[in-house]
Protein backbone atom coordinates (compact mmCIF):
# COMPACT_ATOMS: atom_id res chain seq x y z
CA UNK A 1 0.00 0.00 0.00
CA UNK A 2 2.82 2.42 0.82
CA UNK A 3 4.48 1.88 -2.54
CA UNK A 4 1.18 2.46 -4.33
CA UNK A 5 0.67 5.70 -2.43
CA UNK A 6 4.14 6.91 -3.32
CA UNK A 7 3.64 6.04 -6.97
CA UNK A 8 0.36 7.95 -6.86
CA UNK A 9 2.23 10.97 -5.46
CA UNK A 10 4.75 10.72 -8.28
CA UNK A 11 2.15 11.53 -10.96
CA UNK A 12 1.63 15.21 -10.05
CA UNK A 13 5.38 15.67 -9.61
CA UNK A 14 5.99 14.41 -13.13
CA UNK A 15 3.12 16.51 -14.43
CA UNK A 16 4.61 19.60 -12.79
CA UNK A 17 7.96 18.91 -14.43
CA UNK A 18 6.79 17.94 -17.91
CA UNK A 19 3.59 20.00 -18.05
CA UNK A 20 2.83 22.61 -20.66
CA UNK A 21 3.13 25.46 -18.17
CA UNK A 22 6.29 24.21 -16.46
CA UNK A 23 8.79 26.94 -15.64
CA UNK A 24 12.20 27.01 -13.99
CA UNK A 25 10.68 27.46 -10.54
CA UNK A 26 8.13 24.68 -10.94
CA UNK A 27 10.87 22.42 -12.31
CA UNK A 28 12.96 22.99 -9.17
CA UNK A 29 10.04 22.09 -6.92
CA UNK A 30 9.14 19.09 -9.05
CA UNK A 31 12.70 17.74 -9.00
CA UNK A 32 12.86 18.15 -5.22
CA UNK A 33 9.51 16.37 -4.91
CA UNK A 34 10.65 13.52 -7.19
CA UNK A 35 13.87 13.11 -5.21
CA UNK A 36 11.93 12.97 -1.94
CA UNK A 37 9.59 10.33 -3.36
CA UNK A 38 12.54 8.34 -4.72
CA UNK A 39 14.34 8.33 -1.37
CA UNK A 40 11.24 7.18 0.47
CA UNK A 41 10.32 4.63 -2.19
CA UNK A 42 13.66 2.93 -1.71
CA UNK A 43 12.99 2.74 2.03
CA UNK A 44 9.48 1.42 1.50
CA UNK A 45 10.73 -1.31 -0.83
CA UNK A 46 13.50 -2.29 1.58
CA UNK A 47 11.14 -2.33 4.60
CA UNK A 48 7.74 -3.58 3.38
CA UNK A 49 6.47 -4.36 6.89
CA UNK A 50 7.20 -0.85 8.22
QUIFEN-V54434 format. One record per residue. N is the residue number from 1. RES is the residue in one small letter. PSI is psi in degrees with one decimal (NA if undefined). OMEGA is omega in radians with two decimals (999 if undefined). Layout:
[[N | RES | PSI | OMEGA] [N | RES | PSI | OMEGA]]
//
This chain:
[[1 | x | -40.4 | -3.13] [2 | x | -42.9 | -3.13] [3 | x | -41.0 | 3.12] [4 | x | -40.1 | 3.13] [5 | x | -41.4 | 3.14] [6 | x | -37.6 | 3.09] [7 | x | -35.8 | 3.08] [8 | x | -35.1 | 3.11] [9 | x | -23.9 | -3.12] [10 | x | -31.2 | -3.08] [11 | x | -51.0 | 3.14] [12 | x | -27.8 | 3.09] [13 | x | -43.2 | 3.10] [14 | x | -38.9 | 3.10] [15 | x | -40.3 | 3.12] [16 | x | -35.3 | -3.11] [17 | x | -44.9 | -3.05] [18 | x | -2.6 | -3.07] [19 | x | 161.8 | -3.11] [20 | x | -37.3 | -3.07] [21 | x | 18.4 | 3.14] [22 | x | 138.7 | 3.11] [23 | x | 176.9 | 3.14] [24 | x | -45.5 | -3.11] [25 | x | -44.9 | 3.13] [26 | x | -33.9 | 3.09] [27 | x | -41.4 | 3.12] [28 | x | -45.6 | 3.11] [29 | x | -42.6 | -3.12] [30 | x | -43.2 | 3.13] [31 | x | -42.0 | 3.10] [32 | x | -41.6 | 3.13] [33 | x | -43.7 | 3.12] [34 | x | -41.7 | 3.11] [35 | x | -43.3 | 3.13] [36 | x | -44.1 | 3.10] [37 | x | -44.9 | -3.13] [38 | x | -46.0 | 3.13] [39 | x | -43.1 | -3.12] [40 | x | -28.7 | 3.09] [41 | x | -41.7 | 3.09] [42 | x | -42.5 | 3.11] [43 | x | -44.4 | -3.11] [44 | x | -38.6 | 3.11] [45 | x | -37.1 | -3.13] [46 | x | -23.3 | -3.09] [47 | x | 69.0 | -3.04] [48 | x | -23.0 | -3.11] [49 | x | -4.9 | -3.11] [50 | x | NA | 999]]
//
